[in-house]
Each structure stands twice: as structure tokens, then as C-alpha cells.
Amino acid sequence: MVMSCALTAWSAEVAPDFAKDVAPIFTKYCTGCHNDSDKEGKLSLESYAALLKGGAKGGVVTPGQAELSRMVRMLTGLTEPKMPPKGEESPKPAEIEVLKAWIGAGAKGPSGAAADPTMLVTPQVKLLAPAKLPINAIAMSPDGKLLAIARQGEVELLALTGRKTREKFSGLRGSVNGVAFSRDGKLLVAAAGEPGLFGEATIFPADGANSLPVTFRGHKDSLYAAALSPDGTILATGGYDSAIKLWNVKEVKELRTLEGHNGAVFELAFRPDGKVLASASGDRTVKLWNVATGERLDTLKESQKELYTLAFSPDGSRLAAAGVDNRIRVWRVTPVAKEGSNPLLESVFAHETPVLRLVWSADGRTIATCGEDRLVKLWNADTLTIRQTLPKQSDWASGLAISAKADSLAVGRIDGSLEAYPLAATAAANEQPLVPLAETPPPVDYGPQPAVDALPKVAEAEPNDLPGQATPISAPGIATAKISVDHDLFRFAAISEQVTRLLGAPVDLVVEPARNPRMQAQIDRDRLRVY
């Protein structure tokens, strides 16, 4: 009963002191094997600092969570091997309760300072051979002179002329999953963090200035994306905790949290005017946000699966996104970006597997994508027709960057390799001329249309189930056919982009490629079905 009262005092009033109450328990039962000289299991309990380093199997205390701490679980037999070893004296139940109370109160050290709860101590794994760190993301500076390469715990700044490392920013916590330059190229931001513990973004000087990095921490899990507003005053961050945070860069202060996604936030992009922020999420949506107020402007719901990547066109009038359903989708974004005002323009099957990255060239003419099929594809940004497919990559292309002049494409891969590919200076001969990005094609005027009852009617003439047997009809006109299990084919002398109504049943409309390449491109993207 007396001990029970003492334990209540520990947990409710005063936590055990490390030097007075905890260290003597370690000395009595543990440090014979776990000391600075022997380090059984590569663990020493001879000092507070050594305790926090953990052992070969990782950390032994989880500050604030005694029941989850490996030390407590081993002392109580909940985790193998039970400690102390068989034949050795074990701590008494009251002493174990002291350890639990100390850990539950934050596992504070001799100075009274609590252990850093974001410190992750992982098992020590011996590598059989030196490993090349995977490339997680890349970004190219606006002037095309520097390439930022994100890896585990570091960002390398590579000078493209001579392929020499100009600087390496090391000591970042966890995996660096995203990297981006400011519009003026003076700053570089990296998105990183430890899974389940915290997420943080760090801004570095990219122009060689002698200034210190600045870290922004506030997320509860790893970050996947960080982006600087066009004027460089606002930082947007997003990650696995589903939240988006906006930060004042100069004051290193959180402005607001944008909540609404129900899945991880994988990508962020500011519209070039800085007024709208777009986010791609594992909840299968793209959301548009008012940067000044934090208001959600619209949710684009057309995707069938998780979205990994997105990018605005250079003029901000269009937004492209892609992900697990293998498609590229492009929306027109209006200046106000209000709900219902941002129509879907295109939906194109892009890869046989999920799309990992999508980037839009600075001249607006090219979109590049990469997928889990290890393919990298270059697209005409206006028609979404393929210009070029690069040779199959040695591993997933986890990073893409197009140079400022759109004359080269950098590809970073999971296997740690990096390669640059030259891009054609002009469009392929079989491509249609691009429509200027700021211009919306005028509606087609087909003139007065005849009444349906006045149109000439042509009945099918069997056999007509092969292209060479197709029944010829004129347009505009009405074709009639008896519904059967065979194919009923009709041949038009010419066809316009006008909507055609064929009476009787839904049919597939097929256009010979040589007759209208632009219409054929539309049919190739999404099989046209008319009624």
C-alpha cells in the first residue's frame, strides 16, 4: 500500500529524477553488460547520452510512452529477449514502476531537460557493399545552371557545367522527398522528416550567399512537398499528415494550416501569380486554395486513384496532374478559380503504370512524365500527343527537370543514377501547330443546320461489316441499320468536328488518320462515341 501511494506521487506530482532514482537501477541491474566498454547489443546504459543513442536494435526508450518502450517491454517479458538474462537478478516491480514513471514523464535527463521525442534511433544494419543513395527528387534552377538533387539526409547542388558539386547541404533529418528553387534562383527549399515523428522544410541559400539555413517544423509526419511563392515571401509545405501549412518566410512563422485533404499531400504548386495554391493528394483529389485567406476554392475530383504530381502551365491558365490511375488530366483554371469554374480539358492515358512525376517546361510547349513502367515520355502540352519516349530507364525515374531553354531534360533515378537528355528544338513534323497558351480557340460556326426530318436517309446494305464493304452515305444525313451481332459500317466522304447524330444505336466513330490528324488525335486519346 505504501508503494502504491509512492507510485501515485511519482505519476501525478513529481517525476523520478534520472541521477537520483533511475541511474542507480541501471547500475544495479544493467551496466555490468551494458557499459561504455562492453556494450552488449551495442547498448550502453552508463550515461544518459549513451542511453539515448540506443543499441543495435534501435532505441530503448520512447519518451512519454512507457508501455511502448523497448526497455520496459523487455523487463516485463513482453518482448524477447527478456532482460536481465536468466540467472541474473531482475529489477523488482516497484523499480520497474519507477522506470515507467520516468519514461512516461518524458525521460528527462540529469539537467531536467526532456529527451527529444523526434530523435529516431534505428537498428544498425551492416551493408555488404557500399550503396549509392537513391535520388528522391530533383529541381533545376531558373537560369539552368544548377541542379538540386535530393537524397536521404542531404541535398546536393550540382553545377551543370562540368558536372561538379558546388555545395552539399547535409545533416537533414530523414529522407528528403521534395526540392524546389525560388523563382529568382536565390533560395532552395527541401522537404524532409522522420515518418511518424515530424516533418520539416529547410531553406538554403542557392546563390552562394553566406547565410544560414532556416528550418520550418510543424507537421506530425514526413513532408513530401515544399514550394516557395513566386515572390519568395510564403512557403507552402505538405506531407503524410494530410495538412498543408503556409509560412511567413521572413519571420519563420506559421501563417495558417489548410485542412481538407483526407490523404497524404504529395505535391504542391503555386500559380505563377501567387494567388492560388494547388495540391495533389492520396485522397484522389486536386484542391485549389486562396493563398491570401486559406479558403478552399475548388476540389477537382475526376481522378480515380491517388494523385502524386501536378504542375501549372507557365501562364497559369492550365493545371496538369497525374498519379496511380495512369492518366494525365488537364484543367483550365480561371482567374478566380472558384468552384465549378475550372473545367476538365483533357484526360489522356499516359503510362501502363502509375505516373510518378510530371513537369511543365518554362516555354509552355512540353510536358514530361515518368512512371513505374520505367519510361519517360515527352508530350505536346497543347494536344497531349507524345513527342518522344526515352529509352527504358535503369530504375524508376524519381525526379524530372526541364532546362530553362527547354533544350534538355534531367532524369534522377531510385538507383542513384542521373542522366541528361537533349530535347528537340522544334516540334516533330507530324505534330499540329500549337495554340498559344493564352488563347482559347473560338467556337466553330457551322452555319444554319437543316431540320432532321429533311435530311436524306440511307439504309444499310449488307454485307457491310468490313471496311471495304461500308455503305456510303453523305453528310449531313441519316443512316439506319438493323441492330444485330455483326458490325454495320458506313463511309463518309468527309467529316467535320461538328457533333453527328446517328439514329438507331450508339456507334463507334472512326476517322482515317490522313483525313483529319487533329480529330484523329482526339479519337486516339479518348475513343469517340456518338449517339
C-alpha positions as CSV (number, residue, x, y, z in Angstrom):
1,M,0.0,0.0,0.0
2,V,2.9,2.3,0.9
3,M,4.5,1.6,-2.5
4,S,1.2,2.3,-4.3
5,C,1.0,5.7,-2.7
6,A,4.6,6.4,-3.7
7,L,3.8,5.4,-7.3
8,T,0.8,7.7,-7.4
9,A,3.1,10.5,-6.2
10,W,5.6,9.7,-9.0
11,S,3.0,9.9,-11.8
12,A,0.9,12.8,-10.5
13,E,3.2,15.1,-8.7
14,V,6.9,14.7,-9.2
15,A,8.6,12.6,-11.9
16,P,11.6,10.4,-10.9
17,D,15.0,12.1,-11.2
18,F,17.4,10.4,-13.6
19,A,20.5,10.8,-11.4
20,K,18.8,10.1,-8.1
21,D,16.2,7.4,-9.0
22,V,16.8,5.9,-12.4
23,A,20.6,5.7,-12.9
24,P,21.0,3.6,-9.6
25,I,18.6,1.0,-11.1
26,F,20.7,0.8,-14.3
27,T,23.9,0.5,-12.2
28,K,22.4,-2.3,-10.0
29,Y,21.0,-4.5,-12.8
30,C,22.2,-3.4,-16.2
31,T,25.6,-1.7,-16.6
32,G,27.6,-4.9,-15.9
33,C,26.9,-5.8,-19.5
34,H,25.7,-2.6,-21.0
35,N,28.6,-0.2,-20.3
36,D,30.8,2.0,-22.4
37,S,33.5,-0.7,-22.7
38,D,31.4,-3.9,-23.3
39,K,28.2,-2.5,-24.9
40,E,26.4,-5.8,-25.1
41,G,24.0,-5.5,-28.0
42,K,25.8,-2.2,-28.8
43,L,23.9,-0.6,-25.9
44,S,25.4,1.3,-23.0
45,L,23.3,2.5,-20.0
46,E,26.3,4.0,-18.3
47,S,25.1,7.6,-19.0
48,Y,22.0,9.5,-20.2
49,A,23.7,10.3,-23.5
50,A,24.6,6.7,-24.2
51,L,21.0,5.6,-23.3
52,L,19.5,7.9,-25.9
53,K,21.8,6.5,-28.7
54,G,20.1,3.1,-28.3
55,G,21.6,-0.2,-29.4
56,A,21.9,-2.5,-32.4
57,K,18.1,-2.9,-32.5
58,G,17.3,0.8,-32.2
59,G,16.1,3.0,-29.3
60,V,15.2,1.5,-26.0
61,V,13.0,4.3,-24.6
62,T,10.1,6.1,-26.2
63,P,9.7,9.4,-24.2
64,G,6.1,9.8,-22.9
65,Q,5.1,6.3,-23.8
66,A,6.4,3.8,-21.3
67,E,4.3,0.8,-22.5
68,L,5.8,1.2,-25.9
69,S,9.4,1.5,-24.8
70,R,11.6,-1.5,-25.7
71,M,13.3,-1.3,-22.3
72,V,10.0,-1.8,-20.3
73,R,8.8,-4.5,-22.7
74,M,12.0,-6.5,-22.2
75,L,12.0,-6.1,-18.5
76,T,8.4,-7.3,-18.3
77,G,8.9,-10.2,-20.7
78,L,6.6,-8.7,-23.4
79,T,9.5,-8.6,-25.9
80,E,12.2,-11.1,-26.5
81,P,14.9,-11.5,-25.2
82,K,13.7,-10.9,-21.7
83,M,16.2,-8.9,-19.6
84,P,18.1,-9.3,-17.4
85,P,19.2,-12.7,-18.8
86,K,18.1,-15.9,-17.0
87,G,20.1,-16.4,-13.8
88,E,20.7,-12.7,-13.2
89,E,18.8,-10.6,-10.6
90,S,15.8,-8.7,-12.1
91,P,14.5,-5.3,-11.0
92,K,11.7,-5.5,-8.5
93,P,8.2,-4.5,-9.7
94,A,8.4,-1.2,-7.7
95,E,11.7,-0.4,-9.5
96,I,10.1,-1.1,-12.9
97,E,7.3,1.3,-12.0
98,V,9.9,3.9,-11.3
99,L,11.4,3.4,-14.8
100,K,7.8,3.6,-16.3
101,A,7.1,6.8,-14.4
102,W,10.3,8.3,-15.6
103,I,9.8,7.4,-19.2
104,G,6.1,8.4,-19.1
105,A,7.1,11.9,-17.8
106,G,9.3,12.4,-20.9
107,A,12.5,10.5,-19.9
108,K,14.2,13.7,-18.8
109,G,18.0,13.8,-18.3
110,P,20.1,15.0,-15.3
111,S,19.6,18.6,-16.3
112,G,15.8,18.2,-16.2
113,A,15.5,18.6,-20.0
114,A,13.2,16.1,-21.7
115,A,14.6,13.8,-24.4
116,D,13.9,15.0,-27.9
117,P,10.8,13.0,-28.9
118,T,11.7,13.4,-32.6
119,M,15.0,11.5,-32.3
120,L,14.6,8.3,-34.1
121,V,17.1,5.6,-33.2
122,T,17.0,2.8,-35.8
123,P,18.7,-0.6,-35.9
124,Q,22.2,-0.7,-37.2
125,V,22.4,-2.7,-40.4
126,K,25.7,-3.7,-41.9
127,L,25.9,-3.2,-45.7
128,L,27.7,-5.9,-47.7
129,A,28.8,-3.3,-50.3
130,P,28.8,0.5,-50.5
131,A,25.3,1.6,-51.6
132,K,24.6,4.6,-53.9
133,L,21.9,6.7,-52.2
134,P,18.7,6.8,-54.2
135,I,17.7,10.1,-55.8
136,N,14.2,11.1,-54.4
137,A,13.7,14.3,-56.3
138,I,15.5,16.9,-58.5
139,A,15.0,20.5,-59.4
140,M,16.7,22.8,-61.9
141,S,17.5,26.5,-61.2
142,P,15.6,29.1,-63.3
143,D,18.8,30.0,-65.2
144,G,19.5,26.3,-65.9
145,K,22.9,26.4,-64.3
146,L,22.3,24.4,-61.2
147,L,20.6,21.1,-60.4
148,A,19.4,20.3,-56.9
149,I,19.5,16.5,-56.1
150,A,17.5,15.3,-53.0
151,R,18.6,12.2,-51.2
152,Q,18.4,10.6,-47.7
153,G,19.6,13.3,-45.3
154,E,21.1,15.6,-47.9
155,V,20.7,17.9,-50.9
156,E,23.5,18.2,-53.5
157,L,23.8,21.3,-55.5
158,L,25.4,20.3,-58.9
159,A,26.8,22.8,-61.4
160,L,25.7,21.5,-64.7
161,T,28.7,23.0,-66.5
162,G,31.4,20.4,-65.8
163,R,29.1,18.3,-63.6
164,K,30.8,19.4,-60.4
165,T,29.3,19.6,-56.9
166,R,29.2,23.2,-55.9
167,E,27.8,22.6,-52.5
168,K,26.2,19.8,-50.4
169,F,23.7,20.5,-47.7
170,S,24.0,17.6,-45.2
171,G,22.6,16.8,-41.8
172,L,18.9,16.9,-42.8
173,R,16.6,14.7,-40.8
174,G,15.2,11.7,-42.7
175,S,14.5,11.3,-46.3
176,V,14.5,14.5,-48.5
177,N,11.4,13.8,-50.6
178,G,11.0,17.2,-52.4
179,V,13.2,20.0,-53.5
180,A,12.4,23.3,-55.3
181,F,14.1,26.6,-56.2
182,S,12.6,30.1,-55.7
183,R,11.6,31.9,-58.8
184,D,14.8,34.1,-58.7
185,G,17.0,31.1,-58.0
186,K,18.5,32.6,-54.9
187,L,16.8,30.1,-52.5
188,L,16.4,26.3,-52.3
189,V,13.8,24.6,-50.2
190,A,14.0,20.9,-49.2
191,A,11.1,18.8,-47.8
192,A,12.1,16.1,-45.3
193,G,11.3,14.5,-41.9
194,E,11.0,11.3,-40.0
195,P,7.9,9.0,-40.6
196,G,5.5,9.1,-37.7
197,L,7.5,11.7,-35.8
198,F,7.7,15.1,-37.6
199,G,8.1,16.9,-40.9
200,E,10.3,19.8,-41.6
201,A,11.3,22.1,-44.5
202,T,14.7,23.8,-44.8
203,I,15.5,26.8,-46.9
204,F,19.1,27.2,-48.1
205,P,21.0,29.9,-49.9
206,A,21.4,28.7,-53.5
207,D,23.3,31.7,-54.8
208,G,26.4,31.2,-52.7
209,A,25.4,33.8,-50.2
210,N,26.8,33.5,-46.7
211,S,23.6,33.0,-44.9
212,L,22.4,30.2,-42.5
213,P,19.7,27.6,-43.4
214,V,16.3,28.2,-41.9
215,T,14.1,25.3,-40.8
216,F,10.3,25.2,-40.6
217,R,8.9,22.4,-38.4
218,G,5.2,21.9,-37.6
219,H,4.0,18.8,-39.3
220,K,3.4,15.5,-37.5
221,D,4.8,13.3,-40.2
222,S,7.3,13.3,-43.1
223,L,7.0,16.1,-45.8
224,Y,6.6,15.2,-49.4
225,A,6.5,18.7,-50.9
226,A,7.6,22.2,-50.2
227,A,7.2,25.2,-52.6
228,L,8.0,28.9,-52.4
229,S,5.6,31.5,-53.6
230,P,6.7,33.4,-56.8
231,D,7.7,36.5,-54.7
232,G,9.5,34.3,-52.2
233,T,7.6,35.5,-49.1
234,I,5.4,32.4,-48.4
235,L,6.4,28.8,-48.0
236,A,3.9,26.0,-48.5
237,T,4.5,22.6,-47.1
238,G,2.6,19.3,-47.2
239,G,3.1,15.7,-46.3
240,Y,1.8,12.4,-44.9
241,D,-0.3,14.1,-42.1
242,S,-2.7,15.4,-44.8
243,A,-2.2,19.0,-43.7
244,I,-0.9,21.9,-45.7
245,K,0.9,24.7,-43.9
246,L,1.7,28.2,-45.1
247,W,4.6,30.0,-43.5
248,N,5.9,33.6,-43.5
249,V,9.5,33.1,-44.8
250,K,11.0,36.2,-43.3
251,E,9.6,35.8,-39.8
252,V,9.9,31.9,-39.9
253,K,6.3,31.8,-38.6
254,E,3.3,29.7,-39.5
255,L,0.5,31.7,-41.1
256,R,-2.2,29.1,-41.3
257,T,-3.0,25.4,-41.8
258,L,-5.1,24.4,-44.8
259,E,-7.3,21.4,-43.9
260,G,-9.5,19.4,-46.2
261,H,-7.5,16.6,-47.7
262,N,-8.1,13.0,-46.3
263,G,-4.9,11.6,-47.6
264,A,-1.2,12.4,-47.8
265,V,-0.3,15.6,-49.7
266,F,2.2,14.5,-52.4
267,E,2.7,17.7,-54.4
268,L,2.2,21.5,-54.2
269,A,2.4,24.2,-56.8
270,F,1.8,28.0,-56.7
271,R,0.1,29.5,-59.7
272,P,2.6,31.9,-61.3
273,D,0.6,34.9,-60.0
274,G,1.0,33.6,-56.4
275,K,-2.7,33.9,-55.7
276,V,-3.7,30.2,-55.9
277,L,-2.0,27.1,-54.5
278,A,-2.8,23.7,-56.0
279,S,-2.3,20.4,-54.0
280,A,-2.3,16.8,-55.2
281,S,-3.3,14.1,-52.6
282,G,-3.7,10.5,-51.9
283,D,-7.4,11.1,-51.4
284,R,-7.7,11.2,-55.3
285,T,-8.3,15.0,-55.5
286,V,-6.6,18.2,-56.5
287,K,-7.6,21.1,-54.4
288,L,-7.2,24.8,-55.2
289,W,-6.6,27.2,-52.3
290,N,-6.7,31.0,-51.9
291,V,-3.3,31.8,-50.7
292,A,-4.3,35.1,-49.0
293,T,-7.2,33.7,-47.0
294,G,-6.6,30.0,-46.9
295,E,-10.1,29.4,-48.4
296,R,-10.6,26.2,-50.4
297,L,-11.6,27.4,-53.9
298,D,-12.3,24.2,-55.7
299,T,-11.9,20.4,-55.5
300,L,-11.1,18.6,-58.7
301,K,-12.5,15.1,-58.3
302,E,-12.0,13.4,-61.7
303,S,-9.1,11.1,-60.7
304,Q,-10.0,7.5,-60.0
305,K,-6.9,6.8,-57.7
306,E,-4.2,8.6,-55.8
307,L,-2.6,11.7,-57.3
308,Y,1.2,12.0,-57.0
309,T,2.2,15.0,-59.1
310,L,0.9,18.3,-60.6
311,A,2.2,21.4,-62.4
312,F,0.7,24.7,-63.6
313,S,1.3,25.9,-67.2
314,P,3.7,28.9,-67.3
315,D,0.8,31.4,-67.8
316,G,-1.2,29.8,-65.0
317,S,-4.3,29.1,-67.2
318,R,-4.0,25.3,-67.0
319,L,-3.2,22.7,-64.4
320,A,-2.0,19.2,-65.1
321,A,-2.0,16.3,-62.6
322,A,-1.3,12.6,-62.7
323,G,-0.9,9.6,-60.4
324,V,-1.9,6.0,-59.8
325,D,-4.7,5.7,-62.4
326,N,-2.0,6.1,-65.2
327,R,-3.6,9.2,-66.7
328,I,-2.7,12.9,-67.3
329,R,-5.5,15.3,-66.7
330,V,-5.5,18.9,-67.6
331,W,-7.9,21.5,-66.3
332,R,-8.4,25.1,-67.3
333,V,-8.1,27.3,-64.2
334,T,-10.0,30.6,-64.3
335,P,-8.5,33.7,-62.7
336,V,-10.9,33.4,-59.7
337,A,-10.5,29.6,-59.6
338,K,-13.9,29.3,-57.9
339,E,-15.8,26.0,-57.6
340,G,-17.3,24.9,-60.8
341,S,-15.4,27.3,-62.9
342,N,-12.4,25.1,-63.7
343,P,-13.4,22.6,-66.4
344,L,-11.5,19.4,-67.3
345,L,-10.0,19.9,-70.7
346,E,-8.1,16.6,-71.3
347,S,-7.8,13.1,-69.9
348,V,-5.1,11.0,-71.5
349,F,-3.8,7.5,-70.8
350,A,-0.1,8.2,-70.2
351,H,1.7,5.1,-68.8
352,E,0.9,1.4,-68.2
353,T,1.7,2.0,-64.5
354,P,1.3,4.9,-62.0
355,V,2.7,8.2,-63.1
356,L,5.4,9.4,-60.6
357,R,6.4,12.8,-61.8
358,L,5.1,15.5,-64.2
359,V,6.8,18.7,-65.1
360,W,5.8,21.6,-67.5
361,S,8.5,23.4,-69.5
362,A,9.0,27.1,-69.0
363,D,8.1,27.9,-72.6
364,G,4.8,26.1,-72.1
365,R,5.3,23.7,-75.1
366,T,6.3,20.5,-73.4
367,I,5.1,18.2,-70.5
368,A,7.4,15.4,-69.3
369,T,6.2,12.4,-67.3
370,C,7.7,9.3,-65.8
371,G,6.1,6.2,-64.5
372,E,6.7,3.0,-62.6
373,D,7.0,1.3,-66.1
374,R,10.5,3.0,-66.1
375,L,9.5,5.1,-69.1
376,V,10.0,8.8,-69.5
377,K,7.7,10.5,-72.1
378,L,7.6,14.0,-73.6
379,W,4.2,15.4,-74.6
380,N,3.0,18.3,-76.8
381,A,1.5,20.3,-73.9
382,D,-1.3,21.7,-76.1
383,T,-2.6,18.5,-77.8
384,L,-1.2,15.9,-75.3
385,T,0.2,13.8,-78.1
386,I,3.5,12.0,-77.5
387,R,6.6,13.7,-79.0
388,Q,9.2,11.3,-77.7
389,T,9.6,8.2,-75.4
390,L,13.1,7.9,-73.9
391,P,14.9,4.6,-73.7
392,K,13.7,2.4,-70.8
393,Q,15.4,3.7,-67.6
394,S,17.6,1.5,-65.3
395,D,15.2,2.2,-62.4
396,W,12.1,4.3,-61.6
397,A,12.7,7.9,-62.6
398,S,12.0,9.6,-59.3
399,G,13.0,13.1,-60.4
400,L,12.4,15.2,-63.6
401,A,13.6,18.7,-64.5
402,I,13.4,20.6,-67.9
403,S,16.0,23.2,-68.5
404,A,15.0,26.9,-68.8
405,K,15.5,26.9,-72.6
406,A,13.7,23.5,-72.9
407,D,16.6,22.0,-74.7
408,S,17.5,19.3,-72.1
409,L,15.8,17.0,-69.6
410,A,17.4,15.8,-66.4
411,V,16.3,12.4,-65.0
412,G,17.2,11.2,-61.5
413,R,16.6,7.6,-60.6
414,I,15.9,5.4,-57.5
415,D,19.2,3.6,-58.1
416,G,21.1,6.8,-57.6
417,S,22.0,7.5,-61.2
418,L,21.5,10.8,-63.0
419,E,21.3,11.5,-66.8
420,A,20.5,14.4,-69.1
421,Y,18.8,14.0,-72.5
422,P,18.8,16.6,-75.3
423,L,15.4,17.7,-76.4
424,A,14.4,18.6,-80.0
425,A,14.4,22.4,-80.6
426,T,11.3,22.2,-82.8
427,A,8.2,20.2,-82.8
428,A,8.0,16.9,-84.7
429,A,6.9,17.2,-88.4
430,N,3.7,15.2,-87.7
431,E,2.5,17.5,-84.9
432,Q,-0.1,20.1,-85.3
433,P,0.9,23.8,-84.6
434,L,0.5,24.8,-81.0
435,V,-2.3,27.1,-80.0
436,P,-0.9,30.0,-77.9
437,L,-1.5,29.2,-74.2
438,A,-3.3,32.4,-73.5
439,E,-5.6,32.0,-76.5
440,T,-8.9,30.0,-76.3
441,P,-9.9,28.7,-79.8
442,P,-13.1,30.4,-81.0
443,P,-16.2,28.2,-81.3
444,V,-16.8,26.8,-84.7
445,D,-19.7,28.3,-86.7
446,Y,-21.3,25.6,-88.8
447,G,-24.0,28.0,-90.1
448,P,-27.7,27.1,-90.3
449,Q,-28.4,23.5,-89.8
450,P,-31.1,21.6,-91.8
451,A,-34.0,20.0,-89.9
452,V,-33.5,16.4,-89.1
453,D,-36.7,15.3,-90.9
454,A,-35.3,17.0,-94.1
455,L,-32.0,15.0,-94.1
456,P,-31.6,12.3,-96.7
457,K,-31.8,8.8,-95.3
458,V,-29.6,5.8,-96.3
459,A,-30.4,2.3,-95.2
460,E,-27.5,-0.2,-94.6
461,A,-26.7,-2.5,-97.5
462,E,-25.5,-5.9,-96.4
463,P,-22.8,-7.1,-96.3
464,N,-21.3,-4.1,-94.7
465,D,-19.3,-5.5,-91.8
466,L,-15.8,-4.9,-93.3
467,P,-14.2,-1.5,-94.2
468,G,-14.2,-2.3,-97.9
469,Q,-17.9,-3.1,-97.7
470,A,-19.0,0.1,-95.8
471,T,-22.3,1.6,-97.0
472,P,-21.5,5.1,-98.5
473,I,-23.6,8.0,-97.1
474,S,-23.4,11.7,-97.4
475,A,-23.1,14.2,-94.6
476,P,-25.3,15.6,-93.2
477,G,-27.6,12.6,-93.4
478,I,-29.3,9.8,-91.5
479,A,-28.1,6.2,-91.6
480,T,-30.4,3.4,-90.5
481,A,-29.4,-0.1,-89.7
482,K,-30.9,-3.2,-88.1
483,I,-29.3,-4.0,-84.8
484,S,-27.5,-7.3,-85.0
485,V,-24.4,-9.1,-83.7
486,D,-22.4,-8.1,-86.7
487,H,-20.7,-4.7,-87.5
488,D,-22.6,-2.2,-89.6
489,L,-20.1,0.2,-91.3
490,F,-20.9,3.4,-93.1
491,R,-18.4,5.5,-95.0
492,F,-18.4,9.3,-95.1
493,A,-16.8,11.2,-97.9
494,A,-15.6,13.8,-95.3
495,I,-16.3,14.6,-91.7
496,S,-16.1,17.8,-89.7
497,E,-15.7,18.3,-85.9
498,Q,-19.4,19.0,-85.7
499,V,-21.4,16.7,-83.5
500,T,-23.0,14.0,-85.7
501,R,-26.2,12.2,-84.7
502,L,-26.6,8.7,-86.0
503,L,-30.1,7.3,-85.3
504,G,-30.7,3.8,-84.2
505,A,-28.0,2.9,-81.7
506,P,-24.6,4.0,-80.3
507,V,-21.8,3.5,-82.7
508,D,-18.0,4.0,-82.7
509,L,-16.8,6.8,-85.0
510,V,-13.5,6.1,-86.7
511,V,-11.6,8.6,-88.8
512,E,-8.9,7.7,-91.2
513,P,-5.7,9.3,-89.9
514,A,-4.8,11.1,-93.2
515,R,-8.1,12.9,-93.4
516,N,-8.0,14.9,-90.1
517,P,-5.0,14.5,-87.9
518,R,-6.3,16.7,-85.1
519,M,-9.6,14.8,-85.0
520,Q,-7.6,11.6,-85.1
521,A,-5.6,12.8,-82.1
522,Q,-8.8,13.3,-80.2
523,I,-10.0,9.8,-81.0
524,D,-6.7,8.3,-80.1
525,R,-6.9,10.0,-76.7
526,D,-10.5,9.0,-75.8
527,R,-12.5,6.8,-78.1
528,L,-15.2,9.0,-79.5
529,R,-18.7,7.6,-79.1
530,V,-21.7,9.5,-80.6
531,Y,-25.4,8.9,-80.2
